[in-house]
Structure formats: C-alpha cells, structure tokens
C-alpha cells in the first residue's frame, strides 16, 4: 500500500513539474529562448521541449503502452541529467535544484510503478531489485 502512495505522489509531482515547465516555456518564450542560447543550445529546441515534456507526462499517466511509458521515463532521466549539467556548466549550481528534485521523483515513480499500475514494467522490476540488492 505504501508503494502505491509513493508512486502516485511522486508521479503527480513529477507530472506537475513537467507541465509547469512546459507552460513556462510557452508563457515566457523569449526568456526561455535566450536561456537556451546562453546555455549553448539552439533556440529551435524550445518548441520541441514543450511537446516532448507534455508527451512524456501523457505517456506515463495514460499507460497506453508500457514501452512508451518506460521510454518516457528514460527521456525524463536524460533530460534532467542534461539540465543539471547545463546549469553546472554555466556556473549556476542552484539551477540544478529542480533537476535533482525531478530525478528523485522520477526514480521513486519508476521503481514503484509496478505496485500501482498494470501491466507491469519488466524494467522497473529489474531496477528496483538491483537497487535493493546493492542498497543504493
């Protein structure tokens, strides 16, 4: 029962983080575009990131396909890692806080998804067992 609560709370917060971020990318388009450029990324990534963030949340919440859900988790993982590294790279370490929080939520959501959702993800079970056996 605890795992179910962990899954839904972490998934809800992760989804809110991503929907809020996508909304910010739309509402403050000029600022986000300039920030992407300052980080060394091309400005054309902005609309792609908006779409990918919304699609990732939809894939995880809808569970239409376990494969797409797992792919969305992988995309979120890489996005958050790259976001954290980009902030460190431009010497703005406090900018990594949302990415670190998102990573914690993503790990909690991914590793507990089989307790709350069906059909199960074989990847989530493997990762959870690995984490338990290595006491990470």
Short mmCIF file of the C-alpha atoms (twelve columns), coordinates in Angstrom:
data_MODEL
# 
_entry.id   MODEL 
# 
loop_
_atom_site.group_PDB 
_atom_site.id 
_atom_site.type_symbol 
_atom_site.label_atom_id 
_atom_site.label_alt_id 
_atom_site.label_comp_id 
_atom_site.label_asym_id 
_atom_site.label_seq_id 
_atom_site.Cartn_x 
_atom_site.Cartn_y 
_atom_site.Cartn_z 
_atom_site.pdbx_PDB_model_num 
ATOM 1   C CA . UNK A 1   0.000  0.000  0.000   1 
ATOM 2   C CA . UNK A 2   2.870  2.374  0.803   1 
ATOM 3   C CA . UNK A 3   4.387  1.776  -2.625  1 
ATOM 4   C CA . UNK A 4   1.117  2.755  -4.264  1 
ATOM 5   C CA . UNK A 5   1.102  6.056  -2.384  1 
ATOM 6   C CA . UNK A 6   4.763  6.674  -3.221  1 
ATOM 7   C CA . UNK A 7   4.022  6.007  -6.886  1 
ATOM 8   C CA . UNK A 8   1.024  8.328  -7.149  1 
ATOM 9   C CA . UNK A 9   2.536  11.172 -5.108  1 
ATOM 10  C CA . UNK A 10  5.872  11.064 -6.945  1 
ATOM 11  C CA . UNK A 11  4.212  10.674 -10.355 1 
ATOM 12  C CA . UNK A 12  1.808  13.538 -9.673  1 
ATOM 13  C CA . UNK A 13  4.629  15.836 -8.535  1 
ATOM 14  C CA . UNK A 14  6.836  14.827 -11.477 1 
ATOM 15  C CA . UNK A 15  3.946  15.451 -13.869 1 
ATOM 16  C CA . UNK A 16  3.275  18.849 -12.294 1 
ATOM 17  C CA . UNK A 17  6.967  19.731 -12.626 1 
ATOM 18  C CA . UNK A 18  6.926  18.876 -16.318 1 
ATOM 19  C CA . UNK A 19  3.580  20.527 -17.125 1 
ATOM 20  C CA . UNK A 20  4.639  23.660 -15.230 1 
ATOM 21  C CA . UNK A 21  7.935  23.685 -17.098 1 
ATOM 22  C CA . UNK A 22  6.190  23.323 -20.472 1 
ATOM 23  C CA . UNK A 23  3.797  26.129 -19.510 1 
ATOM 24  C CA . UNK A 24  6.742  28.343 -18.542 1 
ATOM 25  C CA . UNK A 25  8.327  27.622 -21.930 1 
ATOM 26  C CA . UNK A 26  5.154  28.966 -23.586 1 
ATOM 27  C CA . UNK A 27  4.395  31.913 -21.293 1 
ATOM 28  C CA . UNK A 28  7.972  33.193 -21.009 1 
ATOM 29  C CA . UNK A 29  9.044  32.186 -24.510 1 
ATOM 30  C CA . UNK A 30  11.587 34.967 -25.022 1 
ATOM 31  C CA . UNK A 31  13.320 34.402 -21.707 1 
ATOM 32  C CA . UNK A 32  13.450 30.633 -22.220 1 
ATOM 33  C CA . UNK A 33  14.764 31.034 -25.759 1 
ATOM 34  C CA . UNK A 34  17.545 33.336 -24.528 1 
ATOM 35  C CA . UNK A 35  18.374 30.967 -21.661 1 
ATOM 36  C CA . UNK A 36  18.711 28.070 -24.085 1 
ATOM 37  C CA . UNK A 37  21.027 30.165 -26.237 1 
ATOM 38  C CA . UNK A 38  23.065 31.211 -23.184 1 
ATOM 39  C CA . UNK A 39  23.482 27.518 -22.307 1 
ATOM 40  C CA . UNK A 40  24.802 26.887 -25.811 1 
ATOM 41  C CA . UNK A 41  21.706 25.144 -27.155 1 
ATOM 42  C CA . UNK A 42  19.898 26.142 -30.365 1 
ATOM 43  C CA . UNK A 43  16.700 28.156 -29.926 1 
ATOM 44  C CA . UNK A 44  14.698 25.711 -32.059 1 
ATOM 45  C CA . UNK A 45  14.766 23.244 -29.151 1 
ATOM 46  C CA . UNK A 46  12.143 25.272 -27.269 1 
ATOM 47  C CA . UNK A 47  9.019  24.032 -29.128 1 
ATOM 48  C CA . UNK A 48  10.438 20.500 -29.233 1 
ATOM 49  C CA . UNK A 49  10.951 20.518 -25.460 1 
ATOM 50  C CA . UNK A 50  7.396  21.776 -24.913 1 
ATOM 51  C CA . UNK A 51  5.979  18.917 -26.974 1 
ATOM 52  C CA . UNK A 52  8.253  16.253 -25.502 1 
ATOM 53  C CA . UNK A 53  7.517  17.287 -21.905 1 
ATOM 54  C CA . UNK A 54  3.761  17.121 -22.449 1 
ATOM 55  C CA . UNK A 55  4.003  13.836 -24.361 1 
ATOM 56  C CA . UNK A 56  6.167  12.285 -21.634 1 
ATOM 57  C CA . UNK A 57  3.571  13.112 -18.978 1 
ATOM 58  C CA . UNK A 58  0.793  11.777 -21.214 1 
ATOM 59  C CA . UNK A 59  2.694  8.523  -21.859 1 
ATOM 60  C CA . UNK A 60  3.334  7.921  -18.166 1 
ATOM 61  C CA . UNK A 61  -0.141 8.802  -16.941 1 
ATOM 62  C CA . UNK A 62  -2.125 7.111  -19.715 1 
ATOM 63  C CA . UNK A 63  -0.127 3.860  -19.679 1 
ATOM 64  C CA . UNK A 64  -1.396 3.145  -23.190 1 
ATOM 65  C CA . UNK A 65  1.871  1.329  -23.794 1 
ATOM 66  C CA . UNK A 66  4.291  0.145  -21.119 1 
ATOM 67  C CA . UNK A 67  7.114  0.523  -23.637 1 
ATOM 68  C CA . UNK A 68  6.212  4.178  -24.299 1 
ATOM 69  C CA . UNK A 69  5.933  4.818  -20.565 1 
ATOM 70  C CA . UNK A 70  9.375  3.336  -19.953 1 
ATOM 71  C CA . UNK A 71  10.731 5.324  -22.902 1 
ATOM 72  C CA . UNK A 72  9.241  8.484  -21.376 1 
ATOM 73  C CA . UNK A 73  10.959 7.735  -18.066 1 
ATOM 74  C CA . UNK A 74  14.262 7.279  -19.923 1 
ATOM 75  C CA . UNK A 75  13.753 10.576 -21.739 1 
ATOM 76  C CA . UNK A 76  12.964 12.351 -18.486 1 
ATOM 77  C CA . UNK A 77  16.083 10.870 -16.900 1 
ATOM 78  C CA . UNK A 78  18.342 12.092 -19.693 1 
ATOM 79  C CA . UNK A 79  16.613 15.478 -19.861 1 
ATOM 80  C CA . UNK A 80  17.041 16.060 -16.136 1 
ATOM 81  C CA . UNK A 81  20.679 14.932 -16.180 1 
ATOM 82  C CA . UNK A 82  21.463 17.226 -19.120 1 
ATOM 83  C CA . UNK A 83  19.590 20.088 -17.452 1 
ATOM 84  C CA . UNK A 84  21.597 19.706 -14.263 1 
ATOM 85  C CA . UNK A 85  24.877 19.512 -16.177 1 
ATOM 86  C CA . UNK A 86  23.982 22.572 -18.256 1 
ATOM 87  C CA . UNK A 87  23.401 24.621 -15.104 1 
ATOM 88  C CA . UNK A 88  26.691 23.463 -13.625 1 
ATOM 89  C CA . UNK A 89  28.406 24.212 -16.932 1 
ATOM 90  C CA . UNK A 90  27.348 27.862 -16.839 1 
ATOM 91  C CA . UNK A 91  28.268 28.080 -13.144 1 
ATOM 92  C CA . UNK A 92  24.684 28.314 -11.836 1 
ATOM 93  C CA . UNK A 93  24.644 25.367 -9.411  1 
ATOM 94  C CA . UNK A 94  21.398 26.409 -7.709  1 
ATOM 95  C CA . UNK A 95  19.676 25.971 -11.065 1 
ATOM 96  C CA . UNK A 96  20.229 22.236 -10.643 1 
ATOM 97  C CA . UNK A 97  17.741 22.013 -7.754  1 
ATOM 98  C CA . UNK A 98  14.633 21.398 -9.907  1 
ATOM 99  C CA . UNK A 99  16.541 18.758 -11.893 1 
ATOM 100 C CA . UNK A 100 17.744 16.993 -8.737  1 
ATOM 101 C CA . UNK A 101 14.228 17.056 -7.266  1 
ATOM 102 C CA . UNK A 102 12.853 15.792 -10.580 1 
ATOM 103 C CA . UNK A 103 15.386 12.950 -10.618 1 
ATOM 104 C CA . UNK A 104 14.358 11.877 -7.123  1 
ATOM 105 C CA . UNK A 105 10.682 11.959 -8.125  1 
ATOM 106 C CA . UNK A 106 11.403 10.097 -11.356 1 
ATOM 107 C CA . UNK A 107 13.308 7.308  -9.570  1 
ATOM 108 C CA . UNK A 108 10.546 6.958  -6.975  1 
ATOM 109 C CA . UNK A 109 7.842  6.898  -9.644  1 
ATOM 110 C CA . UNK A 110 9.673  4.478  -11.937 1 
ATOM 111 C CA . UNK A 111 10.667 1.974  -9.270  1 
ATOM 112 C CA . UNK A 112 7.205  1.810  -7.674  1 
ATOM 113 C CA . UNK A 113 5.080  1.813  -10.839 1 
ATOM 114 C CA . UNK A 114 4.512  -1.955 -10.813 1 
ATOM 115 C CA . UNK A 115 2.831  -1.748 -7.409  1 
ATOM 116 C CA . UNK A 116 0.245  0.696  -8.708  1 
ATOM 117 C CA . UNK A 117 -0.171 0.007  -12.424 1 
ATOM 118 C CA . UNK A 118 -0.810 -2.912 -14.746 1 
ATOM 119 C CA . UNK A 119 0.538  -4.333 -16.938 1 
ATOM 120 C CA . UNK A 120 3.880  -4.364 -15.127 1 
ATOM 121 C CA . UNK A 121 7.100  -2.970 -16.493 1 
ATOM 122 C CA . UNK A 122 9.872  -5.536 -16.533 1 
ATOM 123 C CA . UNK A 123 12.450 -2.746 -16.480 1 
ATOM 124 C CA . UNK A 124 11.061 -1.200 -13.297 1 
ATOM 125 C CA . UNK A 125 11.206 -4.541 -11.518 1 
ATOM 126 C CA . UNK A 126 14.805 -5.083 -12.622 1 
ATOM 127 C CA . UNK A 127 15.896 -1.624 -11.469 1 
ATOM 128 C CA . UNK A 128 14.081 -1.926 -8.132  1 
ATOM 129 C CA . UNK A 129 15.637 -5.344 -7.466  1 
ATOM 130 C CA . UNK A 130 19.073 -4.034 -8.404  1 
ATOM 131 C CA . UNK A 131 18.704 -1.057 -6.072  1 
ATOM 132 C CA . UNK A 132 17.562 -3.280 -3.213  1 
ATOM 133 C CA . UNK A 133 20.340 -5.819 -3.714  1 
ATOM 134 C CA . UNK A 134 23.018 -3.116 -3.828  1 
ATOM 135 C CA . UNK A 135 21.414 -0.960 -1.125  1 
ATOM 136 C CA . UNK A 136 21.502 2.238  -3.172  1 
# 
